[in-house]
Amino acid sequence: TRTLRLRSDGTVTDTQTLKRPNLGQSAPPRPARTTMAQLHTTRLFSLLLLALQLAAGFLAVPQPQPSPRSLAIVRGATDWDRLIREDEDEDLVFEYGNRDPPPRDMKYSIYNINRQREHYNSIREVSSKDLSNDVYARDPNTDTYFFVGKIARVSDVTPASAVARQYNLIEEHSARLRPIELYPSWGSIELWLAPGDSELDVAYCKPDI
């Protein structure tokens, strides 16, 4: 420290005082730095602790048990489906007897049914309803006609030829569709044709059909 003093005789004295550092007093501690790795570790530990708490609470809460009524409904639906399958397997037996079995591509199977459906859709996309017909099945001992499907053909194929080619598919489909009315007449079911897309006209008994 530098000090200037004016004396009574008019002289000026200049004094300097050197302040020695206090070695006994230490500097204030700096706050410790937290690294990103420490933050991630702390957060991960907190998340794990929270997950353990939630899991412990979930396990402690008793889970609801299905009521006897719901179990009975599920069991009843399963038994009903099983009974339907058993009835179909036992009652709807399609035997050809003295007539020849159908060709392989006309047997009643999912593959053949889907193939014929795709053929029908393809023909209808590029042709009019004049090349399609509605198909009805009838027990020869009754006067009731049941609508069982549709057929489509190309121009050089007659409706009778189209039905004859798919007769087994149509007959078995009609017997499965109407098991009470048509299945007893399996083997002698009559197939009748109407103009394409004429279901409403038939339902209203229009005489020109």
C-alpha positions, 0 to 999 in steps of 0.5 A: 500500500502506498501512503503520501504524508505532508509534514509541517515543514512542508516536506512530503514523505512517501511510504509503501506497505507490502501486505503479506498474504494470509497463508493460513486462510484457504480459498473457498471450496469450489463446487464439485462438477457433476459429469454426464455419466454420473447424471445418466447413472443417477437417472437410470437408478431412479427409473429402476427403483420406480419400476421395482416399486410399480412391479411390487404394487402390481403383484400385490394387487389381486388380479380379477378372476373370470366369473363362473358365468363367463366361464360357462358361456365360453365353455358353452360356445365351445361345446356348441361348435363341437356339436355342430361339427359332429352333426355335419360329420355324421349327417351330411355324408355325400356318397355317389352310389352308382354314378361316377364321382366328379373330376378332381377339379370339381370336387367340393373343396375350398380350393375349387370353390375359390377358383370358380369364384375367381373365374366368375368375377373375372368374366363378370368384369369384362362381360354383361349380365347376359352371359350370367345366370342365377341358379336355383335348386329344387327337390323334385317332390316339391314346388319350392325353388331355392336360390343357390348361386350364380354362374358366368360363361363365355359367349361360345358356352351354353348355360346348360354346358356351364351347369353340367361342368359344375354340377357336382359343386352346385348340387353339393353346395345347395345341399349344404346351404339347405340341409333340411330341404335339399339334402334328403334329395341328394343325388336327384336335386334339380337345378334351374336357371334364371336370367342373370341378376333377376333375384328381385323379379323372381321374388316378385313373381314376375311372369316374364321370368 
